[in-house]
Amino acid sequence: MDDMVKPIIPRVEAEVVAVKHLTPHMQRITVGGAALESFLRTEDVETPAAWVKVFLPSGEGRAYTIRQINRENQTLDLDFVLHHNEDSYSPASSWAFHAQKGERITLAGPRAGGFALPDDAAWVILAGDVTALPAIQNIAANLPATVRARVYVEVPTPEDQQTIQSPAALSVVWLEPRQRPGLALGQRVLYRPFPLGPGYVWVAGESRIAKELRAHYLRERYLERHRVRTEGYWKVGKADHREG
Ligand SMILES: Cc1cc2nc3c(=O)[nH]c(=O)nc-3n(C[C@H](O)[C@H](O)[C@H](O)COP(=O)(O)OP(=O)(O)OC[C@H]3O[C@@H](n4cnc5c(N)ncnc54)[C@H](O)[C@@H]3O)c2cc1C
């Protein structure tokens, strides 16, 4: 294939079949519809932390994790963080807050989540803010029982904590936000000793903390590149942020 030709990302129409207020800052939108059948058969859809670009009825698109798939009903769950921004309009968060059954959206993808656990990993660190919680839940559910996982999640309020299920042995630390997004997370995980043996670190959340932790693990802790994956899921003050 010509290197200059970008692969076409398939798009499917989906319909909102249920809306559930999970926690104060998280709204679950379950989508279904006949067109999803082929989408649910694609290879990447069940990779841990797989995501889609959701095109809202307004036409604007934002990235969301496929939290879970229900194959019997041919539906998938997308968990939207409800963030209240006084300074700017946030199309996806606002839409999710008001979403109604029967509304139609378009999904582009699925895209692989980029979680690539090395075969020799004895431990894994999963760290993120509330936007990463659906991905962390999805990753945790798919971990092998042989690894030990340490999970750190910064959530807006204690009521935003959720159950994280996994076949692996998990220790979960919930963190309360401090002066800026990700600060509490950073302060908690920086310089913590690693468990014994080779491992893997996965971080997602606000862009600045994702970058800070990447630099820390690669340059100060000397982890090899294939043992660190960080994702800037959003950026303070920037709409529809995409990491370069
Ligand atoms: C691969 C991937 C997977 C993702 N998965 C999820 C997911 O499962 N659930 C989820 O909720 N988000 C997820 N995100 C993050 C989500 O795409 C962004 O938060 C997105 O910007 C939200 O769109 P919006 O229309 O609400 O706000 P935008 O229009 O993009 O931004 C408007 C303003 O709101 C601010 N803002 C955006 N997001 C937040 C936030 N979370 N908290 C506070 N301020 C914010 C921006 O800085 C900007 O000032 C994911 C991102 C990526 C790249």
The ligand as an ORCA input file, in Angstrom:
! r2SCAN-3c Opt
* xyz 0 1
  C      -8.170      7.375     23.467
  C      -9.043      8.236     24.376
  C     -10.005      7.644     25.169
  C     -10.812      8.430     25.994
  N     -11.784      7.826     26.766
  C     -12.617      8.589     27.514
  C     -13.683      7.980     28.258
  O     -13.906      6.771     28.220
  N     -14.473      8.794     29.005
  C     -14.279     10.166     29.038
  O     -15.043     10.859     29.710
  N     -13.271     10.750     28.354
  C     -12.453     10.009     27.579
  N     -11.462     10.609     26.857
  C     -11.282     12.067     27.002
  C     -12.274     12.879     26.178
  O     -12.116     12.582     24.802
  C     -11.986     14.387     26.426
  O     -12.173     14.713     27.776
  C     -12.803     15.300     25.542
  O     -12.095     16.521     25.431
  C     -14.199     15.605     26.073
  O     -14.884     16.388     25.121
  P     -15.827     17.611     25.544
  O     -16.611     17.923     24.301
  O     -16.563     17.273     26.788
  O     -14.813     18.784     25.865
  P     -13.897     19.614     24.803
  O     -14.769     20.398     23.860
  O     -12.915     18.684     24.158
  O     -13.136     20.623     25.741
  C     -13.765     21.825     26.235
  C     -13.062     22.273     27.496
  O     -13.252     21.277     28.489
  C     -11.995     20.862     29.014
  N     -12.063     19.413     29.297
  C     -12.126     18.382     28.395
  N     -12.205     17.210     29.048
  C     -12.189     17.497     30.371
  C     -12.253     16.713     31.553
  N     -12.364     15.395     31.515
  N     -12.222     17.342     32.743
  C     -12.137     18.711     32.830
  N     -12.076     19.524     31.741
  C     -12.104     18.917     30.535
  C     -10.964     21.204     27.935
  O      -9.703     21.452     28.524
  C     -11.549     22.436     27.310
  O     -11.180     23.594     28.052
  C     -10.646      9.839     26.022
  C      -9.658     10.438     25.207
  C      -8.870      9.647     24.387
  C      -7.847     10.316     23.500
*
